Structures are given as C-alpha cells and as structure tokens.
Amino acid sequence: MLRPTLGEHIEIETAFDEEACIATVDPNQLATAILNLTLNARDAMSNGGELILETGSAYLDENYSRTNDDIRPSRYALIAVSDTGTGIPAAILDKVFDPLLTSKGPGKGTGLGLSMVYGFIKQSAGHIKISSEGGHGTTIKMYLPQGMGTPPVPESIPVAEVEGGHETILVVEDDRLVKDHVLTQLRSLGYATLDAPNAAEALAIV
C-alpha cells in the first residue's frame, strides 16, 4: 500500500526480525497507527529520503521503567518507523503527542496523527518513544505488550463474522493515502462508498 503512494522520491527499507513476535493489540488500530507515522515521515521528506520499518523484540528493564514511569519492566514487541527527513525542533519534541500541535505549515496537517498513535499505544498498555534531530530525521518506537499467540477457539462456540450494513458512506479526506485506507476497509465490510477531497465537494455530493 505504501510504495505507490509515497512516490519514487522516497525509498522504503525494512528490517524485520526473523523470529515472529506476537503483540496483543487491535490489528486495525495498529495499521492506522503505522499509517499515521508513515504520513508524518512522508511529509518530513518532501525532497526525498528513506523510510525504514523495523520489527523486533525488546526488554525494557527496571532502570528504564524508573525514568519512564508509564511502563512496567517486561518484554515487548517493537515496531519502529524511521525517516531521514527534516527532524523535529528540540523545542517541541516533548510536546509532539499533544493534540493539535503541528510543526507543518497551514493546511498541511491537523496535529492529530501523533496524538492518535499515542492514545492507541496507551490503550494497549504499551509505550512509545520518539527521538529526533533537526536535519537528521526521526525515529518513533512503539513497544507493544507481548502475547503468547492466539488461543484456539472451542468448536462449541460459533465465531461471529464481522458484517457491515448496506448503507452508502461518504468519506471526506484530503490525504489520498488515508482516504484509500478507509475506503478499502469500508468496502471490505460490504458498504457502498462515495468520496470527496474536501468539504465543498462533499456538500455538492450530498
């Protein structure tokens, strides 16, 4: 999904741990979080660069927990998104997860992306860490609670399939990557969809 959308000026590199690491999280929310981080990385590399996606396993020990009181010592599944973009100014680095804070220009972002990722990580009993340096890019690491795999469902308990309705849903979104992601999810549930890039065109459709 990312390669054709980011453009040829951005290279995508991956460094995935060979050993599978199970994380206990909602998969759709995780996909949206990765999408948000990727959008931020893209915007920071308007002149080209490299996006790096990493997975692995990490142990956050007692020393780490003492300086980060929102996390308990344990082993976590790690997903990291890095870019070689412009970086984040040091003056706002500790505030990047605040809602509506953005370093982008007018009309280029709401500042909600990182706060949504932060909320997802906290709801999942995980931890998020950001490091950045002006002109040298940004790395955001998501530490997710490790699971032991998916337990088998007893045969006597029927598994209900997720079903959508029959309504038509209008999706209004100016970022093509986000819009395509939402449309794909809605169509997979059986909904008919319409889409518009802005409020004026949405009102015309309505």
C-alpha positions as CSV (number, residue, x, y, z in Angstrom):
1,M,0.0,0.0,0.0
2,L,2.8,2.4,0.9
3,R,5.1,2.1,-2.1
4,P,2.9,3.5,-4.9
5,T,1.6,6.3,-2.6
6,L,4.8,7.6,-1.1
7,G,6.3,8.3,-4.6
8,E,9.6,7.3,-6.2
9,H,11.5,10.0,-4.3
10,I,11.1,8.0,-1.0
11,E,12.8,4.7,-0.6
12,I,11.3,2.1,1.7
13,E,13.6,-0.2,3.7
14,T,12.6,-3.0,6.1
15,A,14.5,-4.6,8.9
16,F,12.1,-7.3,10.2
17,D,13.2,-9.7,12.9
18,E,13.3,-13.3,11.6
19,E,11.6,-14.6,14.7
20,A,7.8,-13.8,14.8
21,C,6.9,-11.6,17.8
22,I,3.2,-11.7,18.8
23,A,1.7,-8.4,20.0
24,T,-1.6,-8.2,21.9
25,V,-3.3,-5.3,20.1
26,D,-6.1,-4.5,17.8
27,P,-4.8,-5.1,14.3
28,N,-6.9,-2.3,12.6
29,Q,-5.8,0.3,15.1
30,L,-2.2,-0.9,14.7
31,A,-2.4,-0.5,10.9
32,T,-3.8,3.0,11.4
33,A,-1.0,3.9,13.8
34,I,1.6,2.8,11.3
35,L,-0.2,4.7,8.5
36,N,-0.1,7.9,10.6
37,L,3.6,7.5,11.4
38,T,4.3,6.9,7.7
39,L,2.3,10.0,6.7
40,N,4.4,12.1,9.1
41,A,7.6,10.6,7.7
42,R,6.5,11.4,4.1
43,D,5.7,15.0,4.9
44,A,9.2,15.4,6.5
45,M,10.9,14.2,3.3
46,S,9.4,16.4,0.6
47,N,12.7,16.4,-1.2
48,G,13.2,12.6,-0.9
49,G,14.7,10.3,1.6
50,E,14.4,6.9,3.2
51,L,11.6,5.3,5.3
52,I,12.7,2.4,7.5
53,L,10.2,0.0,9.0
54,E,11.6,-2.3,11.8
55,T,10.2,-5.1,13.9
56,G,11.7,-7.0,16.8
57,S,11.6,-7.8,20.5
58,A,12.8,-5.6,23.3
59,Y,13.2,-5.9,27.0
60,L,12.5,-2.7,29.0
61,D,14.2,-3.2,32.3
62,E,13.8,-1.7,35.8
63,N,16.2,1.1,35.1
64,Y,14.2,2.2,32.0
65,S,11.0,1.9,34.0
66,R,12.3,4.2,36.7
67,T,12.9,7.0,34.1
68,N,9.7,6.2,32.3
69,D,7.0,5.7,34.9
70,D,4.3,4.9,32.4
71,I,5.7,1.5,31.7
72,R,6.5,-1.6,33.7
73,P,9.6,-3.8,33.2
74,S,8.8,-6.6,30.7
75,R,9.5,-7.9,27.2
76,Y,7.7,-6.1,24.4
77,A,7.1,-6.4,20.7
78,L,8.8,-3.5,18.9
79,I,7.7,-1.7,15.8
80,A,9.9,1.3,14.7
81,V,9.3,3.8,11.9
82,S,12.2,6.0,11.0
83,D,12.8,8.6,8.3
84,T,15.7,10.7,7.0
85,G,13.7,13.9,6.9
86,T,13.9,17.4,8.4
87,G,13.5,16.2,12.0
88,I,11.5,17.8,14.8
89,P,12.6,21.0,16.5
90,A,14.0,20.3,20.0
91,A,11.7,23.0,21.5
92,I,8.6,20.9,20.7
93,L,10.0,17.4,20.8
94,D,8.5,16.7,24.3
95,K,5.1,18.0,23.1
96,V,4.6,16.2,19.8
97,F,1.9,13.9,21.2
98,D,-0.2,16.8,22.4
99,P,-3.5,17.1,20.3
100,L,-3.5,19.8,17.6
101,L,0.2,20.6,17.9
102,T,1.9,20.6,14.5
103,S,5.1,21.8,13.0
104,K,3.7,21.7,9.5
105,G,2.6,24.8,7.6
106,P,-1.1,25.9,7.3
107,G,-3.3,23.4,5.6
108,K,-0.7,20.6,5.8
109,G,-1.7,18.8,8.9
110,T,-4.0,18.9,11.9
111,G,-1.5,17.7,14.5
112,L,-3.9,14.8,15.5
113,G,-1.9,12.0,13.9
114,L,0.7,11.5,16.6
115,S,-1.8,12.1,19.4
116,M,-4.0,9.3,17.9
117,V,-1.0,7.0,17.9
118,Y,-0.2,7.9,21.5
119,G,-3.8,7.1,22.5
120,F,-3.7,3.8,20.8
121,I,-0.4,2.8,22.5
122,K,-1.7,3.8,25.9
123,Q,-5.0,1.9,25.4
124,S,-2.9,-1.1,24.5
125,A,-0.8,-0.9,27.7
126,G,2.2,-0.2,25.6
127,H,4.9,2.5,25.4
128,I,6.1,4.9,22.7
129,K,9.4,6.7,22.4
130,I,10.5,9.4,19.9
131,S,14.0,10.6,19.1
132,S,14.7,13.2,16.5
133,E,17.4,15.7,15.5
134,G,17.0,18.7,13.2
135,G,18.1,17.8,9.7
136,H,18.8,14.1,10.6
137,G,15.4,12.6,10.7
138,T,13.1,11.0,13.3
139,T,12.6,7.6,14.8
140,I,9.4,6.6,16.6
141,K,9.4,3.3,18.5
142,M,6.2,1.6,19.6
143,Y,6.5,-1.0,22.3
144,L,3.5,-3.3,22.4
145,P,2.6,-6.0,25.1
146,Q,3.8,-9.4,24.0
147,G,1.2,-12.2,23.7
148,M,1.6,-15.9,23.5
149,G,-0.3,-16.3,20.2
150,T,-4.0,-16.6,19.5
151,P,-5.7,-19.2,21.7
152,P,-7.8,-21.8,19.8
153,V,-11.5,-21.1,19.7
154,P,-13.5,-24.0,21.1
155,E,-15.6,-25.7,18.4
156,S,-18.7,-25.4,20.5
157,I,-18.6,-21.6,20.4
158,P,-19.5,-20.2,17.0
159,V,-17.3,-17.3,15.7
160,A,-19.4,-14.4,14.5
161,E,-18.2,-12.8,11.3
162,V,-17.9,-9.1,11.1
163,E,-20.6,-7.8,8.9
164,G,-21.2,-4.3,7.5
165,G,-24.5,-2.7,6.7
166,H,-26.0,-1.8,3.3
167,E,-25.7,2.0,3.7
168,T,-23.7,4.2,1.4
169,I,-20.9,6.1,3.3
170,L,-19.4,9.4,2.2
171,V,-15.7,9.6,3.1
172,V,-14.2,13.1,3.2
173,E,-10.4,13.2,3.4
174,D,-7.8,15.3,1.6
175,D,-4.9,12.8,2.0
176,R,-5.1,10.1,-0.6
177,L,-3.3,7.5,1.4
178,V,-5.6,7.9,4.4
179,K,-8.7,8.0,2.1
180,D,-7.7,4.8,0.2
181,H,-7.1,3.0,3.5
182,V,-10.5,3.9,4.9
183,L,-12.3,3.2,1.6
184,T,-10.7,-0.3,1.5
185,Q,-11.8,-1.1,5.0
186,L,-15.4,0.1,4.4
187,R,-15.7,-1.8,1.1
188,S,-14.4,-5.0,2.7
189,L,-17.4,-4.8,5.1
190,G,-19.8,-4.5,2.1
191,Y,-20.6,-0.8,2.2
192,A,-21.1,1.3,-0.9
193,T,-18.8,4.3,-0.7
194,L,-18.5,7.8,-2.1
195,D,-15.5,10.0,-1.5
196,A,-14.5,13.7,-1.7
197,P,-11.3,15.5,-1.0
198,N,-12.8,18.5,0.7
199,A,-15.9,19.8,2.4
200,A,-17.1,21.8,-0.6
201,E,-17.2,18.8,-2.9
202,A,-18.7,16.7,-0.1
203,L,-21.6,19.1,0.2
204,A,-22.1,19.1,-3.5
205,I,-22.4,15.2,-3.4
206,V,-24.8,15.4,-0.5
